[in-house]
Amino acid sequence: MNFQTSELTDQVAQTTRDFAQQHIKPYVMEWDETQEFPMHVFKEMGKLGLMGVLVPEKYGGAGLSYYEYVAIIQEIAKVCGSIGLSLAAHNSLCTGHMLSFGNEEQKQKYLPKLATGEWLGAWGLTEPNTGSDAANMKTVAIKDGDHWVLNGTKCWITHGKSADVAIVICRTGEPRTKDNATAFVVERTTPGFRGGKKENKLGMRASETAEMIFDNCRIPDSNRLGNFGDGFKQSLKVLDGGRISIAALALGIAKGAYEASIQYSKERHQFDQAIANFQGVSFKLADMATEIAAAELLTLQACDLKMRGQVMSKEAAMAKYYASEVAVKVATDAVQIFGGYGYTKDFPVEKYYRDSKLCTIGEGTSEIQKIVIAREVLRA
């Protein structure tokens, strides 16, 4: 495994960095305060190929690797976790699911619109009473001739109100039975499909999180993704890639908080010297640097296995678990280094602090990651 970044990865990272500085950074706190979901930013990112990073060029995508994808998510998240989260959800969940399990006709129909940013995607698995307990989901799809009728509610869905198309996992068998879920593509204009409550969140406030409600929503069988009963199996594979996304998101947030702390500790003076000279501060910076480096190595390991087509459930879970916990710790220490200023919205670290916590919850909590890791190591 070669950890030396390629020239392509460096170029992509620089392009993304420049975009974030110009189109995102000036508006971060405004979007955070108003909870505005800046759709226009995603249209602009589509022009750069950032909305279809992993999609082959024949479908209108950038055709890049997971190494470039991780670099892109990190650079966006260093500036704004909310935009990084939405970009990750669009790429790895909705678009990623279609890329992995759609048939050729479905790919030709949906991927060009998703990859160019013409359409925004959502992915629906979680429900009000069945988060990690997905085998007991209440959203059902019932076969009616050559159509399916969907009923139920999904919650905590990124782009639940604004997405143009959603991939939805519905129960098509009895609760808690094997192979009891199937994936479907549902377009926003489909009768019976609407957005519900938008959540008022602690962090990631410019990333839309909302319900998706299905009320006798009728779709053709051609909107079924893959085989009947394969929905949960597909979701687990999609979530493996999604965990790399959240690891990258967490890394970006951690690096943003760390870089802000380095700069502040050199500029802030007490007792006639920079606070970076004090051991209490410098040791925090040393811990930050070490933990970020370790999280990045775990993330790159998962990328390497993913790119080689190898099983990486354990490695993706490790990367997601460790990087997300590191993001919370680094952001917490950043607030401490900034002192009273860190507790105000005039400085960036309080937002990193609020945004970081989502990384330990979304796409499987830290506890779920431990279950995945433990299962894999005990299987060996």
C-alpha positions in Angstrom: 0.0 0.0 0.0 1.5 3.3 -1.2 0.6 6.3 1.0 2.3 8.8 -1.4 -0.5 10.9 -2.9 -0.5 11.0 -6.7 -0.2 14.2 -8.7 -3.9 13.8 -9.8 -5.0 13.6 -6.2 -3.0 16.7 -5.3 -4.5 18.6 -8.2 -8.0 17.5 -7.4 -7.5 18.5 -3.7 -6.2 21.9 -4.7 -9.1 22.6 -7.1 -11.6 21.6 -4.4 -9.7 23.8 -1.9 -9.9 26.8 -4.2 -13.6 26.2 -4.7 -14.3 26.0 -1.0 -12.5 29.2 -0.3 -14.4 31.1 -2.9 -17.9 29.6 -2.9 -18.3 28.3 0.6 -16.1 29.9 3.3 -17.6 33.5 3.0 -21.1 32.1 3.7 -20.5 29.4 6.3 -21.9 31.1 9.4 -24.8 32.7 7.5 -25.9 29.3 6.3 -25.4 27.8 9.7 -27.5 30.5 11.5 -30.3 30.4 9.0 -30.1 26.7 8.3 -30.2 27.5 4.6 -29.5 24.6 2.3 -27.5 26.2 -0.5 -28.6 24.2 -3.5 -26.8 26.5 -5.9 -23.5 25.4 -4.4 -24.1 21.8 -5.4 -25.0 22.9 -8.9 -21.6 24.6 -9.1 -19.9 21.6 -7.7 -21.6 19.5 -10.4 -19.8 21.6 -13.0 -16.5 20.6 -11.5 -17.4 16.9 -11.4 -17.7 16.8 -7.6 -21.2 15.4 -7.7 -20.1 12.3 -9.6 -16.6 11.7 -8.3 -16.6 7.9 -8.6 -19.0 7.7 -11.6 -17.4 6.6 -14.9 -17.0 9.2 -17.6 -19.4 7.3 -19.8 -22.2 8.2 -17.4 -21.1 11.9 -17.1 -19.0 11.4 -14.0 -15.4 12.3 -13.1 -14.3 8.7 -13.1 -11.9 9.3 -10.2 -10.8 6.9 -7.4 -11.6 6.7 -3.7 -8.3 8.5 -3.0 -9.5 11.6 -4.9 -13.0 11.2 -3.3 -11.5 11.2 0.2 -9.4 14.2 -0.6 -12.4 16.1 -2.0 -14.6 15.4 1.1 -11.8 16.4 3.4 -11.2 19.8 1.7 -14.9 20.7 1.7 -15.3 19.6 5.3 -12.3 21.6 6.5 -14.3 24.7 5.5 -17.9 23.5 6.2 -18.9 20.1 7.6 -22.5 20.6 6.4 -21.6 20.9 2.7 -19.1 18.0 3.1 -21.9 15.9 4.6 -24.3 16.6 1.8 -21.7 16.0 -0.8 -20.8 12.7 0.8 -24.4 11.5 1.0 -25.1 12.4 -2.6 -22.0 10.6 -3.9 -21.6 7.5 -1.7 -25.2 6.7 -0.8 -27.7 7.6 -3.6 -25.3 7.7 -6.5 -23.1 5.0 -5.1 -26.1 2.6 -4.7 -27.2 3.3 -8.3 -23.7 2.8 -9.6 -23.2 -0.5 -7.7 -26.7 -2.1 -8.2 -28.6 -0.4 -11.0 -29.0 -2.1 -14.3 -27.7 -0.5 -17.4 -31.0 1.1 -18.3 -31.3 2.6 -14.8 -27.7 3.8 -14.9 -28.2 5.5 -18.2 -31.3 7.2 -16.9 -30.1 8.5 -13.5 -26.4 8.6 -13.3 -25.8 11.5 -15.8 -28.2 13.7 -13.9 -26.8 12.8 -10.5 -23.2 13.0 -11.6 -23.5 16.5 -13.1 -25.5 17.9 -10.3 -28.6 18.4 -12.4 -30.3 16.2 -9.9 -29.7 15.9 -6.1 -29.9 12.4 -4.6 -31.2 11.0 -1.3 -31.0 7.6 0.3 -33.6 6.2 2.7 -33.0 3.4 5.2 -33.5 4.8 8.7 -37.0 5.1 10.2 -38.3 6.6 13.5 -38.3 3.3 15.4 -35.8 1.3 13.3 -32.4 2.9 13.1 -29.9 0.1 13.3 -32.8 -2.4 13.6 -33.4 -2.2 9.9 -34.8 -5.8 9.6 -37.9 -4.5 11.5 -38.6 -1.5 9.2 -42.2 -0.3 8.9 -42.0 1.2 5.4 -43.4 -1.5 3.1 -43.7 -2.0 -0.6 -46.5 -4.3 -1.8 -46.6 -5.7 -5.3 -49.6 -4.8 -7.4 -49.4 -6.2 -10.9 -46.3 -4.7 -12.5 -46.1 -1.9 -10.0 -45.2 -1.5 -6.3 -47.1 0.6 -3.7 -45.0 2.2 -1.0 -46.2 3.3 2.4 -44.3 4.5 5.4 -41.9 7.2 6.7 -38.1 7.5 6.5 -36.4 9.9 8.9 -32.9 11.6 9.3 -32.6 11.6 5.5 -30.1 13.9 4.0 -31.9 15.9 1.3 -35.3 14.4 2.4 -37.2 17.4 1.1 -35.0 18.7 -1.7 -33.7 15.6 -3.5 -34.9 15.1 -7.0 -34.6 11.3 -6.7 -34.3 8.9 -3.7 -33.2 5.3 -3.3 -35.5 3.8 -0.7 -35.2 0.6 1.1 -38.6 -0.9 1.9 -39.7 -4.1 3.6 -41.1 -6.6 1.2 -41.3 -9.6 3.5 -42.2 -10.3 7.1 -40.4 -8.4 9.9 -37.1 -9.8 11.1 -37.0 -12.5 8.4 -34.1 -13.1 6.0 -34.0 -11.1 2.7 -37.1 -9.1 3.7 -36.1 -5.8 2.1 -35.9 -4.4 -1.5 -34.4 -1.2 -2.9 -36.4 1.1 -5.1 -35.8 4.4 -7.0 -38.4 7.0 -6.4 -38.5 10.3 -8.3 -39.6 13.5 -6.4 -42.5 14.1 -8.8 -44.1 10.7 -8.1 -47.6 11.1 -6.6 -47.6 10.0 -2.9 -44.0 10.9 -2.2 -43.3 14.1 -0.2 -40.9 15.6 2.2 -41.8 15.8 5.9 -40.4 17.5 9.0 -37.0 19.2 8.6 -34.8 18.7 11.7 -33.5 21.5 13.7 -30.0 20.3 14.5 -27.1 21.0 16.8 -24.6 21.0 14.0 -24.4 20.4 10.2 -27.2 22.9 10.0 -26.8 23.8 6.4 -27.2 20.2 5.4 -30.8 19.4 5.0 -32.1 16.5 7.2 -35.7 15.6 6.9 -38.4 13.0 6.7 -39.5 11.3 3.5 -43.1 10.2 3.5 -44.7 7.6 1.2 -48.5 7.5 1.0 -49.7 5.0 -1.5 -46.8 5.9 -3.7 -47.0 3.8 -6.8 -43.9 3.1 -8.9 -43.3 0.6 -11.7 -41.3 -2.6 -11.2 -38.7 -1.1 -13.5 -37.8 1.2 -10.5 -36.7 -1.8 -8.5 -33.0 -1.9 -7.9 -31.5 -5.4 -8.2 -33.3 -8.6 -7.1 -36.3 -8.9 -4.9 -35.1 -9.3 -1.3 -31.6 -7.9 -1.8 -32.2 -4.5 -0.3 -30.5 -5.0 3.0 -27.6 -6.8 1.5 -27.1 -4.0 -0.9 -27.4 -1.4 1.9 -24.6 -3.1 3.9 -22.3 -2.8 0.9 -23.3 0.8 0.3 -22.7 1.6 3.9 -19.2 0.2 3.7 -18.3 2.8 1.1 -20.4 5.4 3.1 -18.2 4.8 6.1 -15.2 5.8 4.2 -17.1 9.0 3.3 -17.8 9.7 7.0 -14.2 9.0 7.9 -13.1 11.5 5.3 -15.7 14.0 6.6 -14.5 13.5 10.1 -10.9 13.9 9.0 -11.7 17.2 7.2 -13.4 18.6 10.4 -10.5 17.4 12.6 -8.0 19.0 10.2 -9.9 22.2 10.1 -10.0 22.5 13.9 -6.4 21.5 14.1 -5.2 24.0 11.6 -7.2 26.8 13.3 -5.6 25.8 16.6 -2.1 25.9 15.2 -2.7 29.4 13.8 -4.3 30.7 16.9 -1.8 29.3 19.3 1.0 31.1 17.4 -0.9 34.4 17.3 -2.3 34.4 20.8 0.1 35.8 23.4 0.0 35.4 27.2 2.8 36.2 29.6 4.8 37.8 26.7 4.9 34.8 24.5 2.8 32.7 22.1 0.6 30.2 23.9 2.0 27.5 21.6 5.1 27.7 23.8 3.2 26.4 26.8 3.3 22.7 27.3 -0.4 22.5 28.1 -1.2 23.8 24.6 1.7 22.2 22.7 0.8 18.7 24.1 -2.8 19.1 22.9 -1.5 20.0 19.4 0.8 16.9 19.5 -2.1 14.6 20.4 -4.2 16.2 17.6 -1.5 15.7 15.0 -0.9 12.1 16.0 -4.5 11.1 16.1 -5.3 12.7 12.8 -2.4 10.9 11.2 -3.6 7.6 12.6 -7.2 8.2 11.4 -5.9 9.1 8.0 -3.9 5.9 7.7 -6.9 3.8 8.6 -9.0 5.7 6.0 -6.4 5.2 3.3 -6.2 1.5 4.2 -10.0 1.2 3.6 -9.6 3.1 0.3 -6.9 0.8 -0.8 -9.0 -2.3 -0.2 -12.0 -0.8 -1.8 -10.1 0.1 -4.9 -8.7 -3.4 -5.2 -12.2 -4.9 -4.8 -11.4 -6.7 -1.6 -13.7 -7.1 1.4 -13.2 -4.1 3.7 -16.1 -4.1 6.1 -13.8 -4.2 9.2 -11.4 -1.6 7.8 -14.2 0.8 6.8 -15.8 0.4 10.2 -12.4 1.0 11.9 -11.8 4.1 9.9 -15.2 5.5 10.5 -15.2 4.8 14.2 -11.7 6.1 14.9 -11.8 9.1 12.6 -15.2 10.3 14.0 -14.1 9.9 17.6 -10.9 11.8 16.8 -12.9 14.6 15.2 -14.9 15.1 18.4 -11.7 15.0 20.5 -9.8 17.4 18.3 -12.7 19.8 18.0 -13.1 19.7 21.8 -9.4 20.4 22.4 -9.6 23.2 19.8 -12.3 25.0 21.7 -10.2 24.6 24.9 -7.1 26.1 23.2 -9.2 29.1 22.0 -10.5 29.5 25.5 -13.4 31.9 25.9 -13.1 32.9 22.2 -13.6 29.3 21.2 -17.0 29.4 22.8 -18.1 32.2 20.6 -19.3 32.2 17.0 -16.7 34.8 16.0 -14.2 32.0 15.8 -14.4 28.8 13.7 -13.8 26.1 16.3 -17.3 26.1 17.9 -18.8 25.1 14.6 -16.2 22.3 14.2 -17.2 21.2 17.7 -20.9 21.1 16.9 -20.5 19.5 13.5 -18.1 16.8 14.7 -20.6 14.9 16.8 -22.7 13.9 13.9 -19.8 11.8 12.6 -20.1 9.5 15.6 -23.8 8.9 14.8 -24.5 9.0 11.1 -24.2 5.9 8.9 -23.9 3.7 12.0 -23.0 4.9 15.5 -19.6 4.3 17.0 -21.3 1.4 19.0 -22.5 -0.2 15.7 -19.0 0.1 14.3 -17.7 -1.7 17.3 -20.2 -4.5 16.7 -19.1 -4.7 13.1 -15.4 -4.8 14.0 -15.9 -7.3 16.8 -17.9 -9.6 14.5 -15.1 -9.5 11.9 -12.2 -10.1 14.3 -14.0 -12.9 16.1 -14.8 -14.6 12.7 -11.1 -14.8 12.0 
